[in-house]
């Protein structure tokens, strides 16, 4: 797998992270508009998923820092 393919996947992950963030934000807006007093469970899960995807993208962004890697 070449660097270009890895960069493509990293960019896709970054896009997914952005979409997840947008969905989480919309869920918060919905909850506020509905007068909810607690952070919605769906927003929590979306935020956790966004962070996980961001971590995956960051791992792919890391250049060879030495043999042995992961």
Residue frames as qw, qx, qy, qz and C-alpha x, y, z in Angstrom:
[[0.000, 0.892, 0.452, 0.000, 0.00, 0.00, 0.00],
 [0.468, 0.367, 0.001, 0.804, 1.54, 3.28, -1.07],
 [0.163, -0.239, -0.362, 0.886, 1.67, 6.60, 0.71],
 [0.274, -0.088, -0.309, -0.907, -1.02, 7.97, -1.61],
 [0.549, -0.343, -0.710, -0.278, -3.46, 5.24, -0.57],
 [0.439, -0.369, -0.609, 0.548, -2.75, 5.84, 3.11],
 [0.023, -0.117, -0.079, 0.990, -3.24, 9.58, 2.63],
 [0.401, -0.242, -0.532, -0.705, -6.59, 8.89, 0.93],
 [0.561, -0.430, -0.705, 0.055, -7.78, 6.81, 3.86],
 [0.326, -0.277, -0.412, 0.805, -6.55, 9.45, 6.32],
 [0.151, -0.029, -0.161, -0.975, -8.50, 12.13, 4.44],
 [0.516, -0.344, -0.646, -0.445, -11.62, 9.94, 4.44],
 [0.517, -0.400, -0.646, 0.395, -11.25, 9.46, 8.19],
 [0.139, -0.157, -0.190, 0.959, -10.87, 13.21, 8.68],
 [0.338, -0.181, -0.400, -0.833, -14.07, 13.74, 6.69],
 [0.581, -0.395, -0.701, -0.120, -15.90, 11.16, 8.78],
 [0.394, -0.303, -0.516, 0.698, -14.68, 12.80, 11.98],
 [0.079, 0.015, -0.041, -0.996, -16.04, 16.11, 10.75],
 [0.495, -0.283, -0.567, -0.594, -19.42, 14.54, 9.90],
 [0.565, -0.385, -0.694, 0.226, -19.59, 12.91, 13.32],
 [0.232, -0.198, -0.325, 0.895, -18.81, 16.26, 14.94],
 [0.269, -0.122, -0.275, -0.915, -21.56, 17.92, 12.95],
 [0.580, -0.356, -0.669, -0.299, -24.04, 15.23, 14.00],
 [0.475, -0.332, -0.606, 0.544, -23.04, 15.61, 17.65],
 [0.036, -0.078, -0.102, 0.991, -23.49, 19.38, 17.43],
 [0.428, -0.223, -0.454, -0.749, -26.92, 18.96, 15.86],
 [0.586, -0.377, -0.716, 0.039, -27.91, 16.54, 18.61],
 [0.313, -0.271, -0.448, 0.793, -26.87, 19.09, 21.23],
 [0.168, -0.038, -0.149, -0.974, -28.85, 21.80, 19.48],
 [0.528, -0.318, -0.644, -0.454, -31.89, 19.53, 19.38],
 [0.528, -0.371, -0.675, 0.358, -31.56, 18.76, 23.09],
 [0.143, -0.180, -0.250, 0.941, -31.24, 22.44, 24.02],
 [0.321, -0.128, -0.352, -0.870, -34.24, 23.34, 21.86],
 [0.612, -0.350, -0.665, -0.247, -36.23, 20.60, 23.57],
 [0.424, -0.721, 0.199, -0.511, -35.24, 21.97, 26.98],
 [0.918, -0.136, -0.339, 0.156, -33.30, 18.87, 28.00],
 [0.357, -0.890, 0.252, -0.132, -31.10, 19.39, 31.04],
 [0.710, -0.408, 0.533, 0.211, -28.62, 16.55, 30.51],
 [0.127, 0.550, -0.654, -0.504, -26.19, 15.83, 27.73],
 [0.884, 0.208, -0.030, -0.417, -27.85, 13.40, 25.30],
 [0.773, -0.251, 0.567, 0.131, -26.49, 9.85, 25.17],
 [0.757, 0.554, 0.275, 0.212, -26.43, 9.96, 21.37],
 [0.195, 0.940, -0.222, 0.168, -24.23, 13.07, 21.44],
 [0.533, -0.650, 0.541, 0.002, -21.86, 11.32, 23.85],
 [0.832, 0.066, 0.520, 0.180, -21.54, 8.31, 21.55],
 [0.582, 0.777, 0.122, 0.206, -21.06, 10.49, 18.49],
 [0.072, -0.925, 0.358, -0.106, -18.34, 12.45, 20.26],
 [0.686, -0.420, 0.588, 0.085, -16.57, 9.25, 21.35],
 [0.804, 0.376, 0.411, 0.208, -16.75, 7.93, 17.79],
 [0.347, 0.922, -0.071, 0.154, -15.39, 11.23, 16.42],
 [0.321, -0.806, 0.496, -0.017, -12.45, 11.11, 18.81],
 [0.793, -0.130, 0.579, 0.139, -11.69, 7.49, 17.88],
 [0.697, 0.623, 0.271, 0.229, -11.75, 8.33, 14.17],
 [0.094, 0.960, -0.234, 0.118, -9.52, 11.37, 14.80],
 [0.569, -0.587, 0.571, 0.078, -7.05, 9.12, 16.62],
 [0.818, 0.210, 0.493, 0.209, -7.04, 6.69, 13.68],
 [0.483, 0.848, 0.068, 0.206, -6.39, 9.56, 11.25],
 [0.198, -0.897, 0.391, -0.052, -3.56, 10.82, 13.48],
 [0.762, -0.285, 0.560, 0.158, -1.98, 7.36, 13.54],
 [0.738, 0.472, 0.383, 0.294, -2.00, 7.32, 9.74],
 [0.198, 0.968, -0.065, 0.141, -0.55, 10.84, 9.68],
 [0.549, -0.703, 0.423, 0.161, 2.48, 9.78, 11.69],
 [0.622, 0.639, -0.449, -0.059, 5.46, 9.21, 9.48],
 [0.882, 0.018, -0.409, 0.234, 7.94, 6.42, 10.10],
 [0.323, -0.851, 0.286, -0.299, 9.21, 7.15, 13.58],
 [0.187, -0.534, 0.820, -0.082, 11.22, 3.98, 13.73],
 [0.511, 0.073, -0.816, -0.258, 11.11, 0.31, 12.98],
 [0.129, -0.151, -0.891, 0.408, 8.77, -1.80, 15.04],
 [0.264, -0.338, -0.361, -0.828, 5.87, 0.69, 14.82],
 [0.650, -0.456, -0.182, -0.580, 2.63, -0.28, 16.51]]
